[in-house]
Amino acid sequence: MLNRGLKFFFVLLAVTLVLVVIIISKQSSTKQIHPLLVFDDSTEVVVRINNPHNFFYNVEEQPSCSLFKQFFSDTTELQGIIPASFFEMSSQIFLAYHPSDGFTIVLAFDNEHNSTKWTNNYKKNIAKTFKINEKKEYGNIVYTLTDLKNKTYGLSDCSGLVIVNQSFEGCCRIVRKVASKSVENATNKMISVEKYASINADANIFVNLQSDVETFPYLSDKGISVFDTWIKDQTILVNGLSSGHEPKDYMNVIKNRNSVDSDIEKVVPSIAKSFYHLAVDKPIPLFSEIDKQYNQSFQKSFGVSINELIERIFANEIVKFSLNNEQTVVGLKIKGTSVTEHNLKNMIETASRQMLEATEHKHVFDKETKFSIFQAKWGNITGSAFGRAFSEKDAKYMTIVSEYLYISSDIDALKNLISALVLQQTMSASIDYQPIKMQKASKSNITIYQQQGSKTDMLSFWLSEKLHKSINERLSSFPYKMLWQVSYDMEKPYHNIVIDFGKHKTAAAKSYEWKSRLENSSILKPTIVSLGQSNASGILVQDSSNILYLLNRQGRVLWQKQLDGIILSDINQVVKDNKRQLLFNTSNTLYLTNMDGDDSDRYPISFKSKATTGLALFDYDSNKNYRIAIPHEDRTISMIDIDGNKVDGWNFSTTDAIVTTPAQHFCIGTKDYILLGDTLRVYILDRRGDQRIKPSELYGKAQNSPFFYSSSRSRWFTTTNSGELMSISLDGTVRREKLFDLSQKHFYIYADFTSDGKGNHIFVDKNRLLVTNNQGKQVFTHIFKGEIQDMPTIYRFSAKKRGIGVVDRTDKKVFLFDQNGKQLLGFPTHGITPFTITRYENENNFHLLVGHIDGFIYDIKIE
């Protein structure tokens, strides 16, 4: 029995093995063709989408995919005849262009069953809008799809692939090629480089420069280039390798040259719509020899040949950019400012001796900042030495800024450039450039940048007319910014392309006197101080990195100083040792600096207990015998003199709770009153810190409400923590009145805003501005988009004209209300910080000084 069972088992096993062999053989005989084999070596471009489901999800959800969404929804083109839901059924999508077959879409499936099922479902879906006919081709059915406008497409299901072509004839040609291929041995150039493509990328792009080397006429090599494409929020990243075979033009120039970690964005102004940059250590000229007659003429005029001049000063980087869409500038990185300036002065002198038009004149930015502009008929130096892409024909002007020699045919272009660089208005500082900057490669040999709206189209220098037109037609309707980098210090050129579709964040005033860049966005209300030079005005401001800056009237940064925290107080200008000084505090430190930003003797002073608010500066008798009052975390109030010494006789002990607004001094009649308040009670003191008035009721004040004294009503006004209006008379009588429901974080101001001599109560709470008369009757109200985080400011423009300034950080706007609740001319305008309105010395116009999200301080003239 055992032997019989074993025999039966082995017979069954043998039969099973035979069946397995048959099944495997059958599967082998129907082995799927590799999708890239559909495209022969004449195909110019193939785009492979690796995960259709994820890709079309991104098309719907990601801002960067608006371009793709328009592309796939265009029903007048081939891709538009297939709904997204049908695209998503495939495992991969291939979109290709062939000079003979035109545009083709190939959908790859896991097996022939799925591709056939897809074809049948698709035919049913389009049956009402397309007329469908069929024809046999190499054993495969090719369908003719004719739409209502009599436009014809071809469709076939072949070896697990669905092939769709823009013409029936094109589809037949492709099917014949596929059906006639030997699957086991077939290959093409795209398959040979497929190993460089990441299957994890959203898409791969295969570009064939073998058949059309003119595709990139100034930046090309022959063979298949492979690029991976990644979709990230508002940005599309494209990176990969081109072949490196027979590099042409600038590609040949950078071959085997070290790529450079360049800070080119720091020397290109932010108003540039486009720029391109070349880093190369190859001797010039880069291409053909410089025209002999031009070079001889140049040497005769200036005493040095173009080759010699470049060799003396050039530090291996050159950039060209456009300003204001019309003006162009070429910049050469130089070996040294003094060496370059010496050469230019000698050249000007040589030309002048020959009675040629050549001169050096000064461009004055401000009294302390001047630049030499060298004027002569320089000609197209850069184009002769570095090729057409860097031409600046009829160049007449040169200047040196930031280790670069800038050359232009337009003197205003150089003046605008100087102003931009002095005020750090560069691409590197532009908030709109940051998404590009974050994704750029650390090193490159060539960098090309362009954004929507550029009239001087830099890409036209680098792309063939056909390709350039195709790209621009697609991009022109989108707010895009594009950076293309090429590095060639390896065997193959590496390309990194960043396309950002994010909307511009910079929406500052259209017209302004100047804007000056800080390291980070400003957080402090600009403070006007006197520089002591014929009463010239300076502007103090702090950024989010706690750096304090002093700017002059023209916006140039005179100095910057790193502090240990946010400035809590006003910045007070005091006189010590007969010199102007700046006094202010952070939570940990009291600072006293001179007007150059240097600390005074004994300063800075560290607090033993942290300050809870800003210092108060008292000059009781206007004799500069200053007293400085500082509330601390331990609830003490320190009183010191300007030398940092404790004031003898200050008797105040501690408050009942933390003080959140600075102490205030009032001189009423012949008496001094120092007022402090916490959330539990109010303290009315004399100079020694002893109680001068005892309030009739012990109520604390709101954390953001100072004290305001009304001389006509002989009482102080503030608000309580519960939002009541509270007044305290000189005899200590306390009155409370509820006008509105207010949160604990509201702001309060009492001022004669309507100029009726009676005073107004002004409240800001969350997103509301409320203005009442002296009886509490509402004058006007305003609702903001966001919650207000900063104390409003009252501005006085004349005896009768006032304004309330409010910043809405959420809306990124600043508002200025007149006495009727209307916006003054030019408001609201863009800004994110408390602002200052001032008149500079010897000027009649008012100026608005405000920080914006782009990190700049703006000076805007108010008409």
HELIX and SHEET records of a PDB file:
HELIX    1   1 LEU A    2  SER A   29  1                                  28    
HELIX    2   2 PRO A   35  VAL A   38  5                                   4    
HELIX    3   3 PRO A   52  GLU A   61  1                                  10    
HELIX    4   4 PRO A   63  CYS A   65  5                                   3    
HELIX    5   5 SER A   66  PHE A   72  1                                   7    
HELIX    6   6 LEU A   78  ILE A   81  5                                   4    
HELIX    7   7 ALA A   84  PHE A   87  1                                   4    
HELIX    8   8 GLU A  112  ILE A  126  1                                  15    
HELIX    9   9 PHE A  168  ALA A  179  1                                  12    
HELIX   10  10 LYS A  189  SER A  192  1                                   4    
HELIX   11  11 GLU A  194  TYR A  196  5                                   3    
HELIX   12  12 ASP A  249  ILE A  254  1                                   6    
HELIX   13  13 ILE A  264  LYS A  266  5                                   3    
HELIX   14  14 LYS A  292  PHE A  302  1                                  11    
HELIX   15  15 ILE A  306  ILE A  313  1                                   8    
HELIX   16  16 THR A  337  ARG A  353  1                                  17    
HELIX   17  17 ILE A  381  PHE A  386  1                                   6    
HELIX   18  18 ARG A  388  PHE A  390  5                                   3    
HELIX   19  19 ILE A  411  VAL A  422  1                                  12    
HELIX   20  20 MET A  427  ALA A  429  5                                   3    
HELIX   21  21 ILE A  431  TYR A  433  5                                   3    
HELIX   22  22 GLN A  434  GLN A  439  1                                   6    
HELIX   23  23 MET A  458  PHE A  461  5                                   4    
HELIX   24  24 GLU A  465  LEU A  475  1                                  11    
SHEET    1   A20 LYS A 131  GLU A 137  0                                        
SHEET    2   A20 ASN A 140  THR A 146 -1                                        
SHEET    3   A20 THR A 152  CYS A 158 -1                                        
SHEET    4   A20 LEU A 161  ASN A 165 -1                                        
SHEET    5   A20 GLY A 102  ALA A 108 -1                                        
SHEET    6   A20 GLN A  92  HIS A  98 -1                                        
SHEET    7   A20 VAL A  45  ILE A  49 -1                                        
SHEET    8   A20 ALA A 203  ASN A 208 -1                                        
SHEET    9   A20 ILE A 224  LYS A 232 -1                                        
SHEET   10   A20 THR A 235  LEU A 241 -1                                        
SHEET   11   A20 TYR A 494  ASP A 500 -1                                        
SHEET   12   A20 LYS A 481  SER A 487 -1                                        
SHEET   13   A20 ILE A 446  GLN A 451 -1                                        
SHEET   14   A20 SER A 274  ALA A 279 -1                                        
SHEET   15   A20 PHE A 314  LEU A 323 -1                                        
SHEET   16   A20 GLN A 327  ILE A 334 -1                                        
SHEET   17   A20 TYR A 404  SER A 408 -1                                        
SHEET   18   A20 TYR A 397  VAL A 401 -1                                        
SHEET   19   A20 THR A 369  ALA A 376 -1                                        
SHEET   20   A20 ALA A 358  ASP A 366 -1                                        
SHEET    1   B 2 LEU A 219  LYS A 222  0                                        
SHEET    2   B 2 HIS A 245  LYS A 248 -1                                        
SHEET    1   C 4 TRP A 514  ARG A 517  0                                        
SHEET    2   C 4 PHE A 856  ILE A 862 -1                                        
SHEET    3   C 4 PHE A 846  GLY A 851 -1                                        
SHEET    4   C 4 THR A 836  THR A 838 -1                                        
SHEET    1   D 4 THR A 527  SER A 530  0                                        
SHEET    2   D 4 SER A 537  GLN A 542 -1                                        
SHEET    3   D 4 ILE A 547  ASN A 552 -1                                        
SHEET    4   D 4 VAL A 557  GLN A 562 -1                                        
SHEET    1   E 4 ASN A 572  LYS A 576  0                                        
SHEET    2   E 4 LYS A 579  ASN A 585 -1                                        
SHEET    3   E 4 THR A 589  ASN A 594 -1                                        
SHEET    4   E 4 ILE A 605  SER A 606 -1                                        
SHEET    1   F 3 ALA A 616  PHE A 618  0                                        
SHEET    2   F 3 ARG A 627  PRO A 631 -1                                        
SHEET    3   F 3 ILE A 637  ILE A 640 -1                                        
SHEET    1   G 4 GLN A 664  ILE A 668  0                                        
SHEET    2   G 4 LYS A 671  GLY A 677 -1                                        
SHEET    3   G 4 VAL A 682  LEU A 685 -1                                        
SHEET    4   G 4 GLN A 691  ILE A 693 -1                                        
SHEET    1   H 4 PHE A 708  SER A 710  0                                        
SHEET    2   H 4 ARG A 715  THR A 719 -1                                        
SHEET    3   H 4 LEU A 725  SER A 729 -1                                        
SHEET    4   H 4 VAL A 734  GLU A 737 -1                                        
SHEET    1   I 4 PHE A 747  ALA A 751  0                                        
SHEET    2   I 4 ASN A 760  ASP A 765 -1                                        
SHEET    3   I 4 ARG A 768  THR A 772 -1                                        
SHEET    4   I 4 GLN A 778  ILE A 783 -1                                        
SHEET    1   J 4 THR A 793  ARG A 796  0                                        
SHEET    2   J 4 ARG A 802  ASP A 808 -1                                        
SHEET    3   J 4 LYS A 813  PHE A 817 -1                                        
SHEET    4   J 4 THR A 829  HIS A 830 -1                                        
END                                                                             
